[in-house]
């Protein structure tokens, strides 16, 4: 079973400004939800990530940890 993770994008994270599609392609995870403010969505591939977004995703353990490290900048 693949782990499910949720991260917050902190100021300085290199994931800020990337699209959901880029995250999927570059890191091999499946983004299942992006929460921004009080709204949460099943994000389209062209959604651009912003500081303070919460991202829920699934993937292999290594890929999940790679994304976690990038979330803090």
N, C-alpha and C positions, 0 to 999 in steps of 0.2 A: 504494500500500500504506500502510495506517495504521501509525503508529509504536506499538510496544509499550513501555510504561514500567513501572518499579517504583519506588515511593517508600516512605519510612518516615515515619510521623506523629510529629513531634517535639512536645514539650511546648509548648502555646500555639497549636498549629495549629487554625484555625477548622473544620477537617474533623472533629476529635474530637467525638463526640456525634451526628454525622449518621449517617443510615442509608445503606447502599449504594444503595437506591432513590433517595434524595435526591441523591446524587452523580451518578447516571445522569441524573436529570431536570434538575438544575440546571446541570450542566457538559457534558452531551452525550457522555460517554465510556462505554465498556462495561467494567465491573469484572469481571475474569476470575478473580481469586484474592485472598484475604485470608489472610495468614499471621500467626498470633498465637502467640508462644512457639514450640513445636515442632510446632504443628498448622497445616496449610494447608487451605483449603476453597474450593470454588466457592460463593461466598457468596449466601445468599438476600437479597432486597431489604430485609428488615427487620433485617438484621444491623447493629448499632450499632458504629461505629468507635471504637477506643480508642487512647490514646497508645501508641507503639511498634509498632503494627500495620504490617505491610508490605502495600501494595496494588499489585497488578499490574492494568494497565488498557490499553486501546487506544482511540484516537480520532484526530481530526484534530490536526495539529501545534499549532495555537493552543490548543485545549482541553487537550492534554497538558501544555503549558507552564503554563497557568493553574493546573492541579492541582498541578504541581511547586512553584510559588511558594507555594501555600497549605499545602503539607505542612510547611514550616519554621516557620510561625507568625509 
